[in-house]
Amino acid sequence: MRISLATLFISILILGCQSNLSTEKKRTNLCVNPTDFFESRIGERPKILALGTFHFDYPGLDFHKIDDNKKIDILSLERQTELKELLGYIKRFKPTKIGIEATDDWGATERLKKYSKGEIALKRSERYQIGIRLASELNLDTIYSLDASHFAQDLYKRDSIFSNELWKDFDWNGDDPIGKYYNEWSSLNDSLIFEKPLLDYFKYLNSKEVHSCNYGSYLIGGFKLDDHRGADILSTFWYNRNLRIFRKIQQLDLQPSDRLLIIFGNAHVAVLRQLIECSPEFEFIEFDNLK
């Protein structure tokens, strides 16, 4: 029986492909899926919904400043109607605990108690409009203050001369040309608040793509100062602050069945998202996936 060269070639090619597939399958079987590995040992983990937001009262303390003509009145009838829809959506998560961007001296739990008793009204800040309002409606008796200072402050107290040298000539924007694109992108984001209701806007803000872009905004400009001075500044200031916030989350008495909602400025959540997602202790919940 004669076999043509073409037939022989195809046969060899098929056998080679099957061999490669078999080898690849063996390699895959040898791999350990880290997610499955930890889930099988830890079991149920506390779920965390990290809600990134803009600051409703526009305190002007962030690096990115919002023009007056792009600010909304969260207390207007239209925005309060949209806010009610947003809060209803967040309730799908069924939070058992709520933490906010505030320090202990802000007295979050005391303000919650006073609001629940009708002794104070809700102010513009998202601490009130989302945090305290939700906690009251869900009959929670505590709000956790999770904000933290950063190591750069400690460093300055210990050695102000070294600290001043470290920060000399530092500029968040620097002369990085990509920074101009970020400024343009941020301005476009600010305008979207007039094109979308709050719920849709928050789904956009909390998308993985926007968080990644926010994260990247700190890796240009001043980050490139000298060989690694900008990197040292970022690590002792912005990144360190978020690491400390995450550490405060770890220190909460969270049970496996707990569902923690944290409410922070969206630039914080861009970093916190990564920390929560990579931690085997917690399960990160996508904002857009609430059922």
Stockholm file with secondary structure:
# STOCKHOLM 1.0

chainA/1-291         MRISLATLFISILILGCQSNLSTEKKRTNLCVNPTDFFESRIGERPKILALGTFHFDYPGLDFHKIDDNKKIDILSLERQTELKELLGYIKRFKPTKIGIEATDDWGATERLKKYSKGEIALKRSERYQIGIRLASELNLDTIYSLDASHFAQDLYKRDSIFSNELWKDFDWNGDDPIGKYYNEWSSLNDSLIFEKPLLDYFKYLNSKEVHSCNYGSYLIGGFKLDDHRGADILSTFWYNRNLRIFRKIQQLDLQPSDRLLIIFGNAHVAVLRQLIECSPEFEFIEFDNLK
#=GR chainA/1-291 SS CCCCHHHHHHHHHHHHHHHHHHHHHHHHHHSCCHHHHHHHHHCSCCEEEEEEECCTTCCSCSSSCCCGGGCCCTTSHHHHHHHHHHHHHHGGGCCSEEEESCCGGGCHHHHHHHHHTTSSCCCSSHIIIIIIHHHHHTTCCCCEECCCCCHHHHHHHHCHHHHHHHHTTCCSSTTCHHHHHHHHHHHHHHHHTTTSCHHHHHHHHTSHHHHHHHHHGGGSGGGGSTTTHHHHHHHHTHHHHHHHHHHHHHTSCCCTTCEEEEEEEHHHHHHHHHHHHHCTTCEECCGGGCC
#=GC SS_cons         CCCCHHHHHHHHHHHHHHHHHHHHHHHHHHSCCHHHHHHHHHCSCCEEEEEEECCTTCCSCSSSCCCGGGCCCTTSHHHHHHHHHHHHHHGGGCCSEEEESCCGGGCHHHHHHHHHTTSSCCCSSHIIIIIIHHHHHTTCCCCEECCCCCHHHHHHHHCHHHHHHHHTTCCSSTTCHHHHHHHHHHHHHHHHTTTSCHHHHHHHHTSHHHHHHHHHGGGSGGGGSTTTHHHHHHHHTHHHHHHHHHHHHHTSCCCTTCEEEEEEEHHHHHHHHHHHHHCTTCEECCGGGCC
//
